[in-house]
Structures are given as C-alpha cells and as structure tokens.
Amino acid sequence: MYRQETGQSLTGLKTPRDFAALAKKNWELALRLFEYQDFIEAPFMQDVQTRTVYEGLKGRNGRNNLLEEFLVALHVKEPVSLKADVSKLVLDAPQTAAENVIQLAASGWGYAEVQVEADGSFLSIEKML
C-alpha cells in the first residue's frame, strides 16, 4: 500500500520523526498506514514504549484524533492549540439584532476537533469553512 503510493515502504519509517514528517506532508496516507495491519512492522514500531502507546490507542474511536494523540505522545509534534480572538462576548439585552464574529486560530499542524455551542435560543451559530 505505502510502496504503491510513495515509492517507499514501511521500512523507510525508521524513527517516529520519519512518521511525523510523513503525517505532516500527507495526513490521509499517515492515517491509512496507522490503521494498516502491518503498521507494527515499521522499524520505529519495534520500540517497546512506542508499541505500548500504539496498542493503548488502537481500537478506540476517532481515527484523526488517535493519530494526533499518537504523534504527540511520542513527542514528535506539538498538539494543535486553538485561540479565540475574544475571551468573552457580552450582549446586554440589545433592542435590535446584533451580529458578532469570534474568530478561531489554530497553531501548528495536525488534527483538532472543535465543537461550538450557543447557550440561548436567541443565539445562532453560522459555520464558516
């Protein structure tokens, strides 16, 4: 599988950093490798601690999150962090419709799941892609 798509093989993944570099370049391919039954044959997966982290994550839900956690646990990437441009937004009983935007910025690369909720029937959330 990996050989067909990149001209390399699992044997080319000698260190966790090699796998992180692949994930940074091609997240989808790294996901497929991470889920591949022979992934544990990669040279870097022969390390006991690395294998323990992998076995602890394997089988859980959230494939993108699992890959992110795996790379962070191996100390080969920083977790993605999100910051809002405001910490608090107060609308004090406006008489007319008011529109406000809260922008989120992500640092780093990888995967982060975001859930946005509005507390109140008078609030609505518009998803921007």
Secondary structure, 3 states (H helix, E strand, C coil): CHHHHHCCCHHHCCCHHHHHHHHHHCHHHHHHHHHCCCHHHCHHHHCHHHHHHHHHHCCCCCHHHHHHHHHHHCCCCCCCEEEECCCCCCCCCCCCCCCCCCCEEEECCCCCCCCCCCCCCCCCCCCCC
